[in-house]
Amino acid sequence: MRQHLFNADNIERYRDEMTRGVTAVADHVATVTGPWTGAGVAEVVSRVDDIDLDRPLADMGQALAEVKDVYLDDAVWFHEPRYLAHLNCPVVIPALVAEVLVSSVNSSLDTWDQSAGGTQIERRLVGWTAARIGFDAAGDGVFTSGGTQSNLQALLVARGQAYLAGDADPAEPLAHTAARFRIFASRDSHFSVQKSANILGLGMDAVVTIPTDGRRRMDPWALEQALRDTRAAGLIPMAVVATAGTTDFGSIDPLERIADVCAESGVWMHVDAAYGGGLLVSPRRRHLLAGIERADSVTVDFHKTFFQPVSSSAVIFRDGADLRHVTYHADYLNPRSSAQPNQVDKSLQTTRRFDALKLWLTLRTMGADAIGEYVDAVVDLAQAGYELLRDDADLEVVTAPTLSTLVFRFRPDGVPESVADEVNPGIRRTIAGSGSAVIAGTKVEGRSWLKLTMLNPATTTDDLRAVLDLVRSIGHELLDDLYAPEEVH
Ligand SMILES: *Cc1c(COP(=O)(O)O)cnc(C)c1O
């Protein structure tokens, strides 16, 4: 029974089974010709549910053949050029090599005594990211499971700082004061801001929504006004969340102006760069993040615009000392007396993956510029897509892209909005069912729109043209069906 344990005795089995795993993926990907098969939910569910988990198969070969059937055959492939739906990237090979090491060695980055060099590699990468942001040596942070957790941690620290800042009555318990805390974020900010406010016990009204301009960027004057109104109402501004790359529109809030407003009013500035973080390494577009260095905290999702496998994210603070708000000591783990650097002192997690090694091997083989060139390529692609949409009589686009998303809809002249609201979700469903492409949908001012998210440097303008042709032809078919005269019997 012990032959399955990863150890020196079983190294040949390890080599053999790992190779089988890699071969299964490689052989399969070589045959993939589209982002998805369009398989129905019922079909996939029953195939998975039919498996008897109490009767193991004879060997890895059989198990991998079964995985092909229940998973690979109908997987959604982010590396396919016509996968254009969500913020999922194709991944770089060095990071996949790192995944093997991360899982096999299985370091846990909570304490030095469980990870040693792993902890130091993460610390170097946190420092590297902080320097790219423009923070000085006081900058510090930690890798997290994703932007959602990064935003939560940033706001947890901001809550601690606001409580200590003096606006709050020191005799008043945090739970009381927290009911008066307010977070400011644009209407296009990520829902994890709302979720964090809820988790942090701030109540359901804690997020004040700030309007955006025509390019979907936070209006800094409206922010100033909202801060004044909040204070006048006896409430306490706790943090401003500026989004550097909104999930739907890829727009970047005016970071310099927001930093001025935050500095004047003494409010914590968090930049949610989960999406736009890749610009930190962009050879041509780093300037789009100007002002990010004035933030108190920053979220960066490496598993979006650094082409890393899920999970890989970080939250970085301008002053690492602020991380004390998440520090707890356990005698068995990280006692106060410990002289070793223990990352658990800075993290919401305890046991934690060594995701940092993926970015490390990426930087050590490809280099940061190569990643940045990928980012530039997808932003260029979105620009080309915008030009196609702008010149198309049947299609409307909300705004020119800053990053790599396009929100658009099929609406030829004379088609009422209510009809467009029916047709556009239908287009999306039909395309998904066909398996030839995957696109997303969203709502703008309550109306149904479609969305292309471009994160694949291998996608070409011809791919976009083909997908838009598909949108148009399906759109016209659906319109014809809607307007077709009743059949006469
Ligand atoms: C994706 C995203 C998040 C959430 O990140 P996860 O890694 O999915 O948890 C937060 N903010 C923005 C702007 C995002 O685009």
The ligand as an SDF file (V2000), in Angstrom:
LIG
                    3D

 15 15  0  0  0  0  0  0  0  0999 V2000
  -11.0620   39.2020  -10.8930 C   0  0  0  0  0  0  0  0  0  0  0  0
  -11.1990   40.4080  -10.0620 C   0  0  0  0  0  0  0  0  0  0  0  0
  -11.2670   40.3230   -8.6740 C   0  0  0  0  0  0  0  0  0  0  0  0
  -11.3770   39.0040   -7.9560 C   0  0  0  0  0  0  0  0  0  0  0  0
  -10.2460   38.2490   -8.0980 O   0  0  0  0  0  0  0  0  0  0  0  0
  -10.2770   36.6570   -7.9000 P   0  0  0  0  0  0  0  0  0  0  0  0
   -8.8710   36.2910   -8.1580 O   0  0  0  0  0  0  0  0  0  0  0  0
  -11.2380   36.1200   -8.9120 O   0  0  0  0  0  0  0  0  0  0  0  0
  -10.7260   36.3880   -6.5140 O   0  0  0  0  0  0  0  0  0  0  0  0
  -11.2700   41.4950   -7.9420 C   0  0  0  0  0  0  0  0  0  0  0  0
  -11.2500   42.6930   -8.5600 N   0  0  0  0  0  0  0  0  0  0  0  0
  -11.2220   42.8190   -9.8910 C   0  0  0  0  0  0  0  0  0  0  0  0
  -11.2070   44.1770  -10.5040 C   0  0  0  0  0  0  0  0  0  0  0  0
  -11.2080   41.6760  -10.6980 C   0  0  0  0  0  0  0  0  0  0  0  0
  -11.2070   41.7930  -12.0300 O   0  0  0  0  0  0  0  0  0  0  0  0
  1  2  1  0
  2  3  1  0
  2 14  2  0
  3  4  1  0
  3 10  2  0
  4  5  1  0
  5  6  1  0
  6  7  2  0
  6  8  1  0
  6  9  1  0
 10 11  1  0
 11 12  2  0
 12 13  1  0
 12 14  1  0
 14 15  1  0
M  END
$$$$
